Amino acid sequence: MKTITILLAAMAITISACNQAKKTDEKIDHSLPHKSSKTGSVMMEAMDESMMAMHKAKQTDNADYDFAAMMIPHHEGAIKMAEAVVKEGKSKALIDFSNKVIVAQQKEITMLKDFLKTASQEPIKEAATFKKALDASMVPMMEGMGQVKLTNDIDKDFVALMIPHHQSAVDMAKAYLPFANNAQIKAIAEQILKAQEEEIKWLQKQ
């Protein structure tokens, strides 16, 4: 997929936010030496790496293929964030939630990777419309990242960043479903849409 202006602009916001977050962490570390200064940056770096990998994912203008190819690194970012909470988090509820995210999304990654091995790469007739919708679905996540103020509390930072991350998955699924052709990938997208909308509501109450 060729880079479009809006995606480049949003990506710049993401990288800038990540760099600012690292600077903020360093300042917090001086005033709160008993807390790790790495927690927030680990979360932000996972988000940033996820977005960069999605941007670099092979795109064919085939809706099923492109959605699967981009959802893999998206899930990998969520898993990395969840693993950090399992390792260093304090909230049992968030640790349990993170373990469920890891299991569910690792399973979906395996299914998506298996699909891509034999998936059609034939462009669909509505390729331009699909491409525009899929690109636009990632903007809220990147804008959400730019608005997050890291607290150096891994639980709070996880919640603050996972909400826009999950919302992006929901938006990607909504962008893809009108163009879905493969029953398996359509089912995965529907599951992502349902599960992550519910998880966003849960996270907002934490």
Protein Blocks (a to p, Z undefined) as FASTA:
>chain_A
ZZdfklmmmmmmmmmmmmmmmmmmmmmmmmmmmbcfklmmmmmmmmmmmmmmmmmpcceh
iaklmmmmmmmmmmmmmmmmmmmmmmmmmblklmmmmmmmmmmmmmmmmmmmmmmmmgcf
bdcfklmmmmmmmmmmmmmmmmmmmmpccehiaklmmmmmmmmmmmmmmmmmmmmmmmgf
blklmmmmmmmmmmmmmmmmmmmmZZ
